[in-house]
C-alpha cells in the first residue's frame, strides 16, 4: 500500500451510516478523482468515533482535525480549502457555547476524561482490514498466550486484573473460566453474547462493527484458557453490519492461519461460527441464548446446573459478552497490574457506555470505573440541552434503576449503583430532564419487559402484567390508595421468585422511581394530576378567551370536533370527547391554547358518576 499525504477517516458505524456517511465517502471519491488527487488522499471507513450527536463525523490526519455534521455538499469545500490550500474549514469544526473552536479530536471535552481500552481501535482503523488490526498489535496477545503461557497462567492474569463481566451481572471473569478449565470434559464451548437488546444500548454493536478482530482475538484467548475448540458469536439479526464484519474477520483470520489447526505452531486449534438471534430480549440471558443456538425456543432454564457444568449441547460452556472479550488482548499485552490500576477496589478497568437522552453529547464513551455520574453526564456528556435541569438518569437498561440529583457524585461501580437501587447493566445510560414524568418512565420500561418476557415462569409472566395494569391505572387517573404499596409488594415478590435475570430485575425501574419520586405517584393517584403534563388522562387543554382571535382554525383541525365557538363568543373545548391529541395547540396562530396539569373537573365528575353507577349495579 502506497503512502499518502492525508488519511481521511470517515465514521462508518451504523449511526453515521444512517446519517449519510457512505454518501459522503462516495462524494469524496468523486471529487478527488475529478481533481486528480486519488493518489494523495487515503479514504478509510472506520467504526464508531463516539460523538453520535455530531454525525456524520470525520477526522483528517496527520493534523487530527475533527469535522462534524458533514454533508455531501461540504466535500468539495473540504478538498479545496483543507486538502489543497491547507486551510481547515472552521465552520465544520466543533464549537462550545462560548464559540471556542476545537480544532483537533484531542481538544474536544467529550474525549478528555475517556480512557480507551476495549474501544482502543474504534474510529482509528478500518475494521474490515486484518492488516490494519495487526499493525496496531493485533493477534500479538494471542501469540503471546499460545507460545509462552499455560491455560492456567492465562486465567491467573485475568484474575489478577480484576476483570468482571461487562454484560450486566459483573461476575468475575476468571471464575467462569476456572470452572470450565477444571472440568475434565473433552468437549467444551465458548460463546460471545452479542444479543444486545436494551433500549438505548449500542455498545456491543459498535465494538463488533468497529474492531471485530479484537473481539475474535479475545474469544480465542478465552477458549485456549478453558480448553474449548469451538466458539459461537450470538448476535441479534437487527445488527447486520456487526454480523457482516465479524464474519469477515473470522474469514480473514482463517485465511491468515490465525484460526484452524495448530495456531502459531501450538497444540491449540479453534474454529468460530456466527449465529443470529431473532430479536428476543430474553435471549440475552445465557441459558436462553444457548437454547436458541441449539435450534430451540429461547427460554431460560433453571440454574443450577450452571453453563460451566452443563451448557451448550450439555457440555461445559463459558458465556462472556462482547465488551468483556474486548478487554482481554490489552490485559495480556499491557499486564494485569496496568488494568487493575484503573477503577475502584472492586470494579477494575474501564466501562463502555451508550450515553443517550436529554444531553448535549450523546454517543459511545469509555471511561474509568469510579467516575462519578456528574462527570459522565456533565463533563463527558456536556450537560443538559438548553436551559433544562437534570432530573434523573436510568442506568442498566429496562432492568436498571433511576437515580436523581442526590446521586450525581456517586462513583459508577457495581456495588455503589446496586446499593442505590440501580445497576451497571450492559452500559445503557439514559439522561432525563425535569419535563419527564417518572410514572410514565416506569411504565415504559415495564411495557418493554412485559412484551419481552418469555412467559415460562409465573412470577414474571403474571406478576409483571399485574404491575403493568396497576401502572396503567395510575397513569390513566384510576389509581387508588394502596396502589404504590401493591407495586412494591409485587416487585419484591417477582424479584425473589422469577426464573431468570429478566424477571428478577424487571421491577427495578418501578421500585427505584417509587423510592425517589414517590410524590409523583401520589399526585397521580390523589390529585389526578401529572405535573409534567405527560400522562394524557391527567392533563387537559384550555383556550384563553382573552388571547383567542376567533379564527376557528382549532375547530376545523380538531379530529373529534370537540371545539366550538365563533369570532364573537370565542372558542371552547368540550372536555368529554377530547382525545388530548394537541392538534389545536399546534395550529393556534396566537398561542391561545395551553396544556394544563390535572384531570378536568368535567371528566372527573363523569368518572365518579360512572363509578357510582357501577357500584349500584353490582349491589
Secondary structure, 3 states (H helix, E strand, C coil): CCCCCEEEEEECCHHHHHCCHHHHHHHHHHHHHHCCCCCCEEEEEECCCCCHHHCCCEEEECCCEEECCCCHHHHHHHHHHHHHCCCCCHHHCEECCCCCEECEHHHCHHHHCECCCCCCCCCCCCCCCHHHHHHCCCCHHHHHHHHHCCHHHHHHHHHHHCCECCCCCCCEHHHHHHHHHHCCCCCEEEEEEECCCCCCCCHHHHHHHHCHHHHHHHHHHHHHHHCCCEEEEEEECCCHHHHHHHHHHHHHHHHCCCCECCHHHCCCCEEEEEEEECCCHHHHCHHHHHHHHCCCCCCCCCCCCCCCCCCHHHCEEEEEEHHHHHHHHHHHHHCHHHHHCCECCCCECEEEEEEEECECCCEEEEEECCCEHHHHHHHHCCCECCCCCEEEEEECHHHCEEEEHHHCCCECCHHHHHHCCCCCCCCEEEEEECCCCHHHHHHHHHHHHHHHCCCCCHHHHCHHHHHHHHHHHHHCCCCCCCHHHHHHHHHHHHHHHCCCHHHHHHCHHHHHHHHHHHHHHHHHHHHCCCCCCCCHHHEEEEECCCCCCCCCHHHHHCCCCCEECCCCCCCEECCCCCCCCCHHHHHCCCCCEEEEECCCHHHHHHHHHHHHHHHHHHC
